[in-house]
Every structure is written in structure tokens, then in C-alpha cells.
Amino acid sequence: MLRKTIDIVDKNSQPAGRVAVLNTSEKRSDEWSLLLISVGAERDRQAFAQLFKHFAPLLKSFAQANRHQGWFPGLGEDLVQEVMIKVWQKAAGYNPEKASATTWIYTVARNCRIDMLRRKSNTQHLPLENEDYWHEPDEDTPVSLLRQKRSETKVQDSLSQLPKEQDEILRKVYLEGKSHAEASEELGLPLGTVKSRVRLALQKMQILVSPEYQDELSHES
Amino acid sequence: MSHNLSHHPDNVMLVEFSAGTLPTAESICVSAHLHFCEQCRTELLRLDQVGSQLLTEAEPAEIDESLFDTVMAKIDSAEASPKLATAEKVQSFPHSVSKLIKNPQHQPIWKRLSASVDIARFKTGQSEFEVALHRICAGGKTPKHDHSGVEYTVVLKGSFSDERSVYKEGDFLVRQPGDVHQPMGAQNGECICLSALQAPIKLSNPLGFLMKPLLRINPM
């Protein structure tokens, strides 16, 4: 069940004269998003079991790749449990207009992972959980599903085609949980080189929306 | 709320925030900026897609058959226990900042720092940065100072200016060690900023002796 009407009109990035004909019933229809919606709306255990079967092995692998301070051998299964419980509890708040189920689950996993590592390596009381940093303002701007999907496709396609030197840094940061500085040390590269490789990768995936990049984008399309 | 901001965190900080590797104090500042900045929220959503894609491509690990039942049992027992009431929302500050204010009224407890500046320090569970709110009264001048560590500032209310620019609600500033500046509150009202100030590394910093007692840093 979708809570809001979906804004399918992409105001900014559709070049004049090339307006695509849109299917007005545009919805997120990938398997995982539909399953997640069922879990949220109907507490569907069958759907949850399918999500579990697909994501649990990936989440465990994601946790095991981590080499951040605080890592411990049981992190994999602990993370699977914590993330999947949160997925069940928070599924009703999943907004399919904004992100695919996979991206949503990634953000839950990222937040859980950093909290577990911080709790393990820190004896002080931590007043904030990682999800506190991700609180959306109430008057969040409506998002365009079409534009979301387009950027998802762009990220997917261009991520797989990144040169190895850019790809390896993103993997160190996202999977191993390294900072840019740590990545530069491990790869024996100056920090400036690491930063500029990441920047190039972000430009290729069209992630940057600052006005200074808009020209580059419109040249490409 | 979504006026165009001219001062943002750099790519490195956003990427590390998205990957969950940005340390606590910096994360609090980035989070406060995101509250005001639609542009950075959009970039972040796209960065999360990078993480999501890498998660999908991971080599699936083996999962013990019993794990699903363990999870379902935990879910059922959590649902059987009464839910905690959610804390009342205080909208005057970004969520991460409100949560740091520990008293029931969610009002910062101000301490006088100088004639025109008050400070309210936060406990954040890390020891590298002092995280605090600063309040500059309308037209108030702060003493000219330099830093021995990095300082991040996010304007939460009102505006202030220094030799370089005017900073408005949501603007995110970084001052490098050695930068000298003299912030001044806007004439038309008080200005409240969130700041994270890196504690000096003892003995190794030749500028340390310049620190005025007024600006002594207390990470907590």
C-alpha cells in the first residue's frame, strides 16, 4: 500500500523536446520492495521469510568484510539478527518512493553495524545511536520516483564500470569501514590521490548535484 | 528551510557519513547540516545507493538454518512487551542536537564565555572533539582567535559573519588549524551555532600556547 501519490514528473533533468511518455501507474515493482511493503502493511511473515533468505547471507558477508575498530568474530550473525529484527519493526515506515528496499536495508545495516562496533570499542555511554543522525526533517521535499530510479540505474551501471583503482577505494570505505585516510595509508597513496579518485567515481555515477556539476551532466545526456 | 546554502561538507565527509565511518563529532555536524540542506540530502541518498549496490554484490555467506527461527522468536517476544512511549519531539533544533540536550525541557544550559558569547557543552561519548552550542548575542563580537585543531561549525539559528563571508542557517564551515578569525553576530538577532572543536594534541603543537583560557577545550 503506497501512502502518497507518486510524483512522476521530473522537473529538472528532462531536456526540452525529449519528454518521455510515462506510465502513470509508475510504482516500485522489484521483488524486494514489494515484499518489504507487504511486511510493513500486513505483517506478512511469508514475505519476511523471503527477505530473510535473500538478505541474511549478504548482511553476514557485509559484516564480515568490516575491519573497523571493534570488529569481533561473531559480528556477522549478530548483525543479521539485529538488522532483520529492525527490518520487521520498521517496515511500516519504508517509503518506496524514496529508495529501493535494498537501499533501505543497506541503511539499516550501516546504522546497526556502526552502533555495534561503537558499543564494542567504547566504554563511555553513547547518547546517540547512528540512526539519530539520519532523522529526516518533517517537511521533507517530495521525491520523484522516476528521478530516484534513474539515479539508481546510473549508480548501478556505472559502479560496475569504474576503473579498478576507483572501485577498490569505494569498497574499502563502504565494505571494510575505512576512512579515506586509512585507505590512503593501506594503498600507499597520497590522501589527495585517494580523494580525487573518489571524486571522479562520484562524478561518473552522477551523484553530485551541486550547481557546478549540472553543466557537466547536461552535456552528457 | 531549503534556501540555497553556500557552505557544505565536502565529498569526503559525505561519503564517510554514508558509509558509516565518519567519527561521532563530525557526524553530529553533518547531520545538523542535512537538516537544512536538501542538496546534500539528495547526494546522500545517491551515495547510499553505492553502499546498497556493494551490499548486493557481496559473496553470500552461509547462514545457520536456525537463525531465522531465533529472529522470529525475538520479534515475537519484543512485540509481547509493552512499547516505550516515544519522546516528545522538540523541533527547535535538528534531531541529533535535541537528543544531546539531556534535561526534560530540552533547553540548552548556557554558561557565560564572554560578554557576548554563551556556551552549552554536550556529552557525546568521544574524546577528540568538544561538541557544543555557542550563542552570540545580536551584534556581539567574539575575541579574535586561532585554532590549534580543526573546527566544524553549523549555523542553527540566525547568522554571523567573519572576515570572509556571512553564514546563514544550515551553513557548514570548516576552520583548519592556524586559521585566524573573528566571528561577529548579526545585528538583527542572536545567533546559535553548533561546533565541534578538536582538542589540541598536547606538547606536539607549537600554537598551543596561544590558546586563551577562555577557549579551553573540553571534549566529553
Interface residues (C-beta under 8 A of the other chain):
Chain A: R45 A49 F52 K53 A56 P57 L58 L59 K60 S61 F62 Q64 A65 H68 G76 E77 V80 Q81 M84 I85 W88 Q89 K98 A99 S100 T102 T103 I105 Y106 T107 A109 R110 N111 R113 I114 R118 N122 Q124 H125 L126 P127 L128 N130 D132 Y133 W134 H135 E136 P137 D138 E139 D140 T141 V143 Q148 S151 E152 V155 Q156 L159 L170 R171 V173 Y174 L175 G177 K178 S179 H180 K195 V198 R199 L202 M205 Q206 I207 L208 V209 S210
Chain B: M1 S2 H8 N11 V12 V15 E16 F17 S18 A19 G20 T21 L22 T24 S27 I28 V30 S31 H35 E38 Q39 R41 T42 E43 L45 R46 L47 D48 Q49 V50 G51 S52 Q53 L54 L55 T56 A58 E59 P60 A61 E62 I63 D64 L67 F68 T70 V71 M72 K74 I75 A78 Q91 P94 H95 S96 K99 L100 K102 F122 K123 T124 G125 Q126
